[in-house]
Structures are given as C-alpha cells and as structure tokens.
Amino acid sequence: MPHKNMGSLMLGKDGLIGGVTVNINEVFCSVPGRLSLLSSTSKYKVTVGEVQRRLSPPECLNASLLGGVLRRAKSKNGGKCLREKLEKIGLNLPAGRRKAANVTLLTSLVEGEAVHLARDFGYICETEFPTKAVSEYLNRQHADPNELHTRKNMLLATKQLCKEFTDLLAQDRTPLGNSRPSPILEPGIQSCLSHFSFITHGFRLACHLRRSHHPPELPHRGSQRTRQDVSQQPTQQPARGRGQQGWRQRGEAAEMKHGEEGGSDD
C-alpha cells in the first residue's frame, strides 16, 4: 500500500527538506548507465529531487543501496562521505537504516535510464511485435459466422475499457525528472499511481505514454465481414487533450534532461 506521506513528495521547484530550502532541480551528480554497450556508454543527470525520492517511501534506500545506484566506489568511509554530502543539501540519511522495498533490477536504474529503457522497449513492441500474424492466427480459430457478432461486441467493449484505463493513467501527475505538475486526480488514486511510479522510476509512465499515443492494430483481420462491421461503428479515439499532451512533453523533457551527457560525476 502507498505510504501515508506519499503526497509530501509532490513538491514545487523549491522545496523545504530537513528545514533547508533547496532547489530540487539542482543536479546532484551524473552517473553512467548500466545497460549501455561499452562503445556507447550514456550518462544521466540525477537531481536533488530524484535523490529525495529514492530516500523517501516507498523505497527508503539506505547508504549502501543509494551509493550503488549513484555508482559510487566502495570505500571504508564511503557511507559517511555520502551522508555528509546529502546533509549539505538538506537530506538526512541515518546510519544503519533499513530499506523499505524489495530490491529489483529497476532499483539499480536512475530515472533517466528507466525512461530510456521504457522508450526503447515501447519502440521494439511497436516495430517488431507480430500483431498482424497473431491477430490472424487467433481469428482463424473463430471462423463460425454465428460468432462474428458476439466477437465484434467483445472487441468494441475491450477498446472502451482500454480507453478508460489509459485515460486514467494519462492523468497521473507523479513527479518525474524536473517536472512538478499539479495533481488533478483524487489523492487516494494519485497516491497509488505515485507509489508504483516511484518503484519503477518512470518506467511505467514512459511505457504508457508511448503505447497510448501509438495504439497497436486491433485484431479484427480474420473476416472481411467483421472488419467491415467494426469499421462502421463510431469509435472514440484516445483523448489527446492537454492532459496527454502534457504527459508526453513531460516524458520527452525528462529523457532530455536526464539524457546522455559526457560530463563527469560531480
């Protein structure tokens, strides 16, 4: 369940952390990507706001895990040096702290690389997934004319449910990168969405953005009659209003701001 103080992470450009006013858009350091080939290593900027999110619920990283995420070399006083650097910007990392969430492969990624991974995954799904072949294979198993009307209605109902789901996700206003949008959903559902976004570091958001703006072909290729019937139905296209446009801009801006930079660690 989302932490009861999840809403406290929805800060503005300047936040009050530990009694100290800091610019959460300030770059804390740059880290090399973990998933890049050696010939094209990328670096991603990590802001103070991102470090704060990693130290807060739901992850609550300790010094050892945070040092690993930030790719800091292990040393005898590594944890102490990291805590001192965090204290200078108003972030408190107690010694002996226990992590709150299970460690996954996504834990090792900073937000910039998680967004990069999601966009590459979305691109591969769009360009390489055998949508047509799968659709035709499934429809060959339901060639009975008596089934056509029922399956057409099932298809239309599925499209509507998917639209309602993606429209809700498009209203998620979880902080990502340097963006701090104002929440528009009820606090209860927004905190649940934020919980998952903080665990995945923007991976879920970037995947949704790409898929919602590039919907796959619908599987109604198996019958000319079915294809014609569905095409004659008035279908409602996914909303492309201010909400989804803003989220696409947020995702693109986050990738650019976290993007591949050749600078060294601060």
C-alpha positions, 0 to 999 in steps of 0.5 A: 500500500502507498505510504501515508506521506506519499503526497509530501513528495509532490513538491514545487521547484523549491522545496523545504527538506530537513528545514533547508530550502533547496532547489530540487532541480539542482543536479546532484551528480551524473552517473553512467548507465548500466545497460549501455554497450561499452562503445556507447556508454550514456550518462544521466543527470540525477537531481536533488529531487530524484535523490529525495525520492529514492530516500523517501517511501516507498523505497527508503534506500539506505547508504549502501543501496543509494551509493550503488545506484549513484555508482559510487566506489566502495570505500571504508568511509564511503557511507559517511562521505555520502551522508555528509554530502546529502546533509549539505543539501538538506537530506538526512540519511541515518546510519544503519537504516533499513530499506523499505522495498524489495530490491529489483533490477529497476532499483539499480536504474536512475530515472533517466535510464528507466525512461530510456529503457521504457522508450526503447522497449515501447519502440521494439513492441511497436516495430517488431511485435507480430500483431498482424500474424497473431491477430490472424492466427487467433481469428482463424480459430473463430471462423463460425459466422454465428460468432462474428457478432458476439466477437465484434461486441467483445472487441468494441467493449475491450477498446472502451475499457482500454480507453478508460484505463489509459485515460486514467493513467494519462492523468497521473501527475507523479513527479518525474525528472524536473517536472512538478505538475499539479495533481488533478486526480483524487489523492487516494488514486494519485497516491497509488499511481505515485507509489508504483511510479516511484518503484519503477522510476518512470518506467511505467509512465514512459511505457504508457505514454508511448503505447497510448499515443501509438495504439497497436492494430486491433485484431479484427483481420480474420473476416472481411465481414467483421472488419467491415462491421467494426469499421462502421461503428463510431469509435472514440479515439484516445483523448489527446487533450492537454492532459496527454499532451502534457504527459508526453512533453513531460516524458520527452523533457525528462529523457532530455534532461536526464539524457546522455551527457559526457560530463563527469560525476560531480 
